[in-house]
């Protein structure tokens, strides 16, 4: 099957039209892709700069844990102070008690 000259002239014009259409589609696709890249980079920047808020349950748990730690520290310091005072009282009682000293004469 041979191509006639009239058909060839029509085909050459159609090739140019098809090339323009394909080029416009490629440009449109490239621009869409660049827009997506920009959106993704903006979301990434936004996510990197924001801090997620804790859930209410997590906040309560953290607060309770901190309170327990603080009360434990207070109890330990009170216990240490009371032990020091008790030891100090015992030492004073031993020193002031006259029954602790014995004089032996032969």
C-alpha positions in Angstrom: 0.0 0.0 0.0 1.5 3.3 -1.1 0.9 6.7 0.3 -0.4 9.3 -2.2 1.0 12.8 -2.2 -2.2 14.3 -1.0 -2.3 12.0 1.9 1.3 12.8 2.7 0.6 16.5 2.9 -2.3 15.9 5.4 -0.1 13.5 7.4 2.8 16.1 7.7 0.3 18.7 9.1 -1.1 16.1 11.5 2.4 15.2 12.8 3.0 18.9 13.7 -0.4 19.1 15.5 0.4 15.9 17.4 3.8 17.1 18.4 2.3 20.4 19.8 -0.3 18.5 21.7 2.2 16.1 23.2 4.5 19.0 24.2 1.7 20.8 25.9 0.8 17.7 27.8 4.4 17.2 28.9 4.6 20.8 30.1 1.4 20.4 32.0 2.5 17.2 33.7 5.9 18.8 34.6 4.1 21.8 36.2 1.8 19.6 38.2 4.8 17.6 39.4 6.5 20.8 40.5 3.4 21.9 42.4 3.3 18.6 44.2 6.9 18.9 45.1 6.3 22.4 46.5 3.3 21.2 48.5 5.3 18.3 49.9 8.2 20.6 50.9 5.8 23.1 52.6 4.1 20.3 54.5 7.5 18.9 55.6 8.6 22.3 56.8 5.4 22.8 58.6 5.6 19.4 60.3 9.2 20.0 61.3 8.4 23.3 63.0 5.2 22.2 64.8 5.0 20.2 68.0 2.3 17.6 68.5 0.1 18.2 71.4 -0.1 15.3 73.9 -3.4 13.6 74.5 -5.2 14.5 77.7 -4.6 11.0 79.1 -0.9 11.3 78.4 -0.7 14.7 80.1 -2.4 13.4 83.2 -0.1 10.3 83.3 3.0 12.5 83.0 1.7 14.9 85.6 0.9 12.0 88.0 4.3 10.5 87.5 6.1 13.8 88.2 4.0 14.2 91.4 4.9 10.7 92.5 8.6 11.4 91.9 8.5 14.6 93.8 6.6 13.1 96.8 9.1 10.2 96.8 12.0 12.7 97.0 10.2 14.6 99.8 9.6 11.4 101.8 13.3 10.3 101.4 14.5 13.7 102.6 12.1 13.6 105.6 13.1 10.1 106.4 16.8 11.0 106.2 16.3 14.0 108.4 14.2 12.1 111.0 16.9 9.3 111.1 19.6 12.0 111.6 17.6 13.5 114.4 17.0 10.1 116.0 20.7 9.2 115.8 21.6 12.6 117.3 19.1 12.1 120.2 20.5 8.7 120.9 24.1 10.0 121.0 23.1 12.8 123.3 21.3 10.4 125.6 24.3 8.1 125.7 26.6 11.0 126.5 24.4 12.5 129.2 23.5 9.2 130.9 25.6 8.8 134.0 25.3 5.0 133.9 27.4 4.7 130.9 30.7 5.6 132.7 32.2 3.1 135.2 35.1 3.7 137.4 36.8 0.5 138.6 39.1 0.7 141.5 41.1 -2.2 142.8 
